[in-house]
Amino acid sequence: MARPLRLEFSGALYHITSRGNRREAIYEQDIDSENYLTILSEVCKQYNWVCYAYCLMDNHYHLLVETPEGNLSKGMRQLNGRYTQAFNREYGRVGHVFQGRYKAILIDKESYLLELSRYIVLNPVRAEMIHLAIELPWSSYRETIGEKVKSEWCQWPIKLPPIRPIILTPFRSKSQVLFFCLSR
């Protein structure tokens, strides 16, 4: 049976996840997470992606990505492919690092962008890996609250579409972001 085609178009927003093969770790050491984020930044630049949030867990990752040019499949082939090659080279392995295809759920920007951003950065707290989101260095949370220098490829604060022109930036201060992320 053929795989279903991905729905791709300019300006699409996706919640992307990919899990380690056999649910195994995809980041053995901190350098692996750093390498993944370097590759992600290069893919964001090369394919003109806008990344709103990310979180690297032990055996999977979450990304919230907008594709202004409708090129999700090309970018994901590059992202997962390059990381797999680097990971296998580093550890003398062959074969798959990721289990099956990545998951990409199309998201309505107006309705779910902020909620999904919160879900992604709080994922390791809900999974009881850590107590506070700020404890995980491999998430956009620290950038979001201003505790870490913002990367050029991960965009925050989020600017809402022109449908709601009164609100240009949903948060005016670090404390408002903290309250948003920790409430619920």
Number of C-alpha atoms within 10 A of each C-alpha: 3 4 6 6 6 12 12 16 14 12 16 19 27 22 20 18 18 20 22 18 16 12 13 15 16 24 20 13 10 11 10 16 19 14 16 23 19 14 18 24 19 17 20 21 13 11 18 17 25 20 22 22 26 23 24 24 20 18 18 19 20 23 24 24 25 25 21 16 14 19 18 25 14 11 20 18 14 18 20 19 15 17 23 20 15 16 20 15 11 10 9 8 13 11 9 15 25 22 14 12 13 16 14 21 14 17 17 11 16 12 9 12 20 17 11 18 23 19 17 22 26 23 19 21 17 13 10 10 14 14 13 13 21 18 14 20 16 20 25 27 26 18 19 24 20 13 11 12 10 15 11 12 18 21 17 19 16 15 14 17 11 10 8 10 10 9 12 14 12 14 16 10 10 13 11 13 19 14 10 14 20 12 8 6
